[in-house]
Amino acid sequence: MKKLLSLIVILALVAWGSYKGAVWWLADQTLNELRRSLSDHGALERGDIASAVGGELVLTGTRFQSFQLTQPLEIQRLTYRAGSPLALLASLYGQHDLPRSWRLDVAGWRLPLDAAMLRNWVTDTDEQAPQPLFAPVCGPDARQQLGSGDLIRMGVTELAGDAQLRQTSGSVRLELFTRESGSLELTWDNARLRLDSDGVNLNPGADSVEVILRDGGLMRRVTAYCARETGMSESDWADRVMDAFREGLASRGLEASPQLLALYRQWLTEGGELALTLDPSAGWQGLPVREAGTGEAGEGKGTEEGDATADGPSMIVSYNGSSVPDVYLSPVAPVTPAVPEQAMEPVVDPDLTEVVAGWQRVVLDEAEGWLGYTVRVTLSNGRTVEGRLTRVDEREVEVARPVDGGEVAYPMVRRAVERLEVWRRGGQSGE
């Protein structure tokens, strides 16, 4: 009997060690595949790998550095719960067959904020591209929009919290919680998440997408901060943001219903809980689009919420628990943004004019002659960068800006530069 017990213990230890080794090796191979698929977007560090007999895979110290951001995303602990050891091995092996039900818990994710959060925030821009829909103005200049630097000055120095991704037999659900900026819940009904050779996909796709957004008081702080920075009252600032929202929709050939505009303004200034249901087959980004000729529901035409009626479809929306009817978009003729007056100004050749103290416009092709000078670069997207001109080549223009006793280089795509100005002290041309 003692020999039999010893044999059983030895076999159990061998099986346990084989299971742990197999999970570690398969997890390492799977993460290498994931690292290669993300190599065009950033660098992934998997951290330490561990497993449990209940079919759990645990990663600690995981880190992802996006090539577009100056700060990395850090995850303290990531736990994949497959439900059983066999289901875990099947998830990691071969075609990565995920079980019908599984859960991915992310504990302690953290993304520090930086004043210059985007490493190469100047990219190719399409001058005819539609205007952004959500771009709150946060400065005296209308082109100064809310950014990571503003969030830092508001006291939000990092984004951090927990997250959970869960697959059930009837849906895929993502829950994202933050400490200072609320939470986001997404539910894809009748969808399944699959790992394919080209990445992560929903197959079959979702019949509908339920979104629940809670701002955690952030929108009130944004409204107060941006209104103060622009020197406006909160009401006037909200009017300016709403005008930009209307223009952004118009540039896409769309117009918002009065209820949608009122809802957006209320959430912009007050925040709260916003719950809505998107239809992937709807007209635009999951939002219903009523064709021309449809209008408000007439009196006595009570219909079920969200149903397509004689007046057209309406999105299912609730704000702080109260239903909001008649939320939809309507098609209109697209509005092309007008060419700014600055773009029509003639180019001034510094060799042919007397230099006056101040900013002097120069030809971009002659930028190499101004290396080391203080310049101001205006981009086609309206942003400006001031600093010392350090490099000019066929593809990029680079400006260095002083930051905390040093300098940070900002490379800009050459064809995105709309205007280049040099600071001159005054005097005769060429001095």
Residue pairs with C-beta under 8 A, 6 or more apart in sequence:
16 53
19 51
19 53
19 85
20 51
22 89
23 49
23 51
23 57
23 88
23 89
23 92
24 49
24 51
26 89
26 92
26 93
27 49
27 51
27 57
27 92
28 46
28 49
29 92
30 92
30 96
31 44
31 46
31 49
34 44
35 43
35 44
35 46
37 199
38 44
38 64
41 66
41 67
41 68
42 64
42 65
42 66
42 67
42 68
43 64
43 65
43 67
44 62
44 63
44 64
45 61
45 62
45 63
45 64
45 65
46 59
46 62
47 59
47 60
47 61
47 62
47 63
47 75
48 59
48 60
48 61
49 57
49 58
49 59
50 57
50 58
50 59
50 60
51 57
51 58
51 88
52 58
53 85
54 81
54 84
54 85
55 81
55 82
55 83
55 84
55 85
55 86
55 87
55 88
56 79
56 80
56 81
56 82
56 88
57 79
57 80
57 82
57 88
57 92
58 77
58 78
58 79
58 80
59 75
59 77
59 78
59 79
60 76
60 77
60 78
61 75
61 76
62 74
62 75
62 78
63 72
63 73
63 74
63 75
64 72
64 73
64 75
65 72
65 73
66 72
66 73
67 119
67 120
68 118
68 119
68 120
68 121
69 117
69 118
69 119
70 114
70 116
70 117
70 118
70 119
71 111
71 112
71 113
71 114
71 117
72 111
73 109
73 110
73 111
74 109
74 110
74 111
75 106
75 108
75 109
75 110
76 107
76 108
76 109
76 110
77 105
77 106
77 107
77 108
78 104
78 105
78 106
78 107
79 104
79 105
79 107
80 88
80 91
80 102
80 103
80 104
81 102
81 103
81 104
81 105
82 88
82 90
82 91
82 98
82 99
82 102
83 99
83 101
83 102
84 99
87 99
87 102
90 97
90 99
91 97
91 98
91 99
91 102
96 194
96 195
98 167
98 192
98 193
98 194
98 195
99 167
100 167
100 168
100 169
101 167
101 168
101 169
102 166
102 167
103 164
103 165
103 166
103 167
104 164
104 165
104 166
105 162
105 163
105 164
106 162
106 163
106 164
106 165
107 162
108 160
108 162
109 160
109 161
109 162
109 163
110 158
110 159
110 160
111 158
111 159
111 160
112 157
112 158
113 148
113 151
113 152
113 156
113 157
113 158
113 159
114 148
114 152
115 148
115 149
115 152
115 403
116 148
116 149
116 403
116 408
116 410
117 147
117 148
117 149
120 411
121 410
122 379
122 383
122 385
122 410
122 411
122 412
122 413
122 416
123 413
123 416
124 413
124 415
124 416
125 379
125 380
125 381
125 416
127 380
128 336
128 337
130 248
130 251
130 252
131 244
131 247
131 248
131 251
131 337
132 244
132 248
133 245
133 248
133 249
134 245
135 145
135 146
135 244
135 248
136 145
136 146
136 222
136 226
136 241
136 268
137 144
137 145
137 146
137 226
137 230
137 237
137 240
137 241
137 244
138 144
138 145
138 146
138 147
138 150
138 225
138 226
138 229
138 230
139 229
139 230
140 229
140 230
140 231
142 240
143 382
143 383
143 384
144 229
146 222
146 226
150 225
150 226
150 229
153 225
154 221
154 222
154 225
156 180
156 181
156 218
159 178
159 180
159 181
160 178
160 179
161 176
161 177
161 178
161 179
161 183
162 177
163 174
163 175
163 176
163 177
164 173
164 174
164 175
165 172
165 173
165 174
165 175
165 193
166 172
166 173
166 174
166 175
167 173
167 192
167 193
170 189
170 190
171 187
171 188
171 189
171 190
171 191
171 206
172 187
172 188
172 191
172 192
172 193
172 202
172 206
173 185
173 186
173 187
173 188
174 184
174 185
174 186
174 187
175 183
175 184
175 185
176 183
176 184
176 185
177 183
178 216
180 216
180 218
181 215
181 216
181 218
182 213
182 214
182 215
182 216
182 217
182 218
182 271
183 212
183 213
183 214
183 216
184 211
184 212
184 213
184 214
185 210
185 211
185 212
185 213
186 209
186 210
186 211
187 209
187 210
188 202
188 205
188 206
188 209
189 206
189 207
189 208
189 209
189 210
190 204
190 206
190 207
191 202
191 204
191 205
191 206
191 207
192 202
192 203
192 204
193 200
193 201
193 202
194 200
194 201
194 202
194 203
196 203
205 280
206 280
207 280
208 277
208 278
208 279
208 280
209 277
209 278
209 280
209 286
210 275
210 276
210 277
210 278
211 274
211 275
211 276
211 277
211 278
212 273
212 274
212 275
213 273
213 274
213 275
214 272
214 273
214 274
215 267
215 271
215 272
216 271
217 271
218 271
219 267
219 268
219 269
219 270
219 271
220 269
220 270
220 271
223 234
223 237
223 238
223 268
223 269
224 234
226 237
227 233
227 234
227 236
227 237
230 237
230 240
232 240
234 269
238 265
238 268
238 269
241 268
242 261
242 264
242 265
242 268
245 256
245 261
245 264
246 255
246 256
246 261
247 335
249 255
249 256
249 329
250 332
250 334
250 335
251 334
251 335
251 336
251 337
252 284
252 334
253 331
253 332
253 333
253 334
254 284
254 289
254 329
254 330
254 331
254 332
255 329
255 330
255 331
255 332
256 264
256 329
256 330
257 290
257 326
257 327
257 328
257 329
257 330
258 326
259 324
259 325
259 326
259 327
260 327
260 328
260 329
263 274
263 317
263 319
263 324
263 327
266 272
266 319
267 274
267 319
272 319
272 320
273 319
273 320
273 321
274 317
274 318
274 319
275 317
275 318
275 319
276 315
276 316
276 317
276 318
276 327
277 306
277 315
277 316
277 317
278 285
278 286
278 287
278 315
279 286
279 288
279 315
280 286
282 288
282 289
282 313
282 315
283 289
283 329
284 329
287 315
287 328
287 329
288 308
288 312
288 313
288 314
288 315
288 328
288 329
289 328
289 329
289 330
289 331
290 311
290 312
290 313
290 328
290 329
290 330
291 312
291 330
291 331
292 330
292 331
294 311
294 312
294 330
295 311
296 311
296 326
297 303
297 309
297 311
297 325
297 326
298 311
301 309
301 310
301 311
303 309
305 314
305 316
305 323
305 325
306 313
306 314
306 315
306 316
307 313
307 314
312 328
313 328
314 325
314 326
314 327
314 328
315 327
315 328
317 323
317 324
317 327
318 324
342 378
342 418
342 419
343 418
345 361
347 361
347 363
348 360
348 361
348 362
349 363
350 360
350 362
350 422
350 424
350 429
350 430
351 429
351 430
352 429
353 429
354 428
354 429
355 424
355 426
355 427
355 428
355 429
355 431
356 424
356 426
357 424
357 425
357 426
358 423
358 424
358 426
359 376
359 421
359 422
359 423
359 424
360 421
360 422
360 423
360 424
361 419
361 420
361 421
362 370
362 420
362 421
362 422
363 420
364 397
364 414
364 417
364 420
367 389
367 392
367 397
367 420
368 392
370 389
370 422
371 389
371 390
371 391
371 392
372 388
372 389
372 390
373 388
373 389
373 422
373 423
374 386
374 387
374 388
374 389
374 422
374 423
375 386
375 387
375 388
375 389
375 399
375 420
375 421
375 422
375 423
376 384
376 385
376 386
376 420
376 421
376 422
376 423
377 384
377 385
377 386
377 397
377 399
377 412
377 417
377 419
377 420
377 421
378 384
378 417
378 418
378 419
378 420
378 421
379 385
379 412
379 416
379 417
379 418
380 416
380 417
380 418
381 416
385 399
385 401
385 410
385 412
386 399
386 401
387 399
387 400
387 401
387 402
387 407
387 410
388 399
388 400
388 401
388 407
389 397
389 398
389 399
389 422
390 398
390 399
390 400
390 409
391 397
391 398
391 409
391 411
392 398
393 414
394 414
395 413
395 414
396 411
396 412
396 413
396 414
397 411
397 412
397 414
397 417
397 420
398 409
398 410
398 411
398 412
399 409
399 410
399 412
400 407
400 408
400 409
400 410
401 407
401 408
401 410
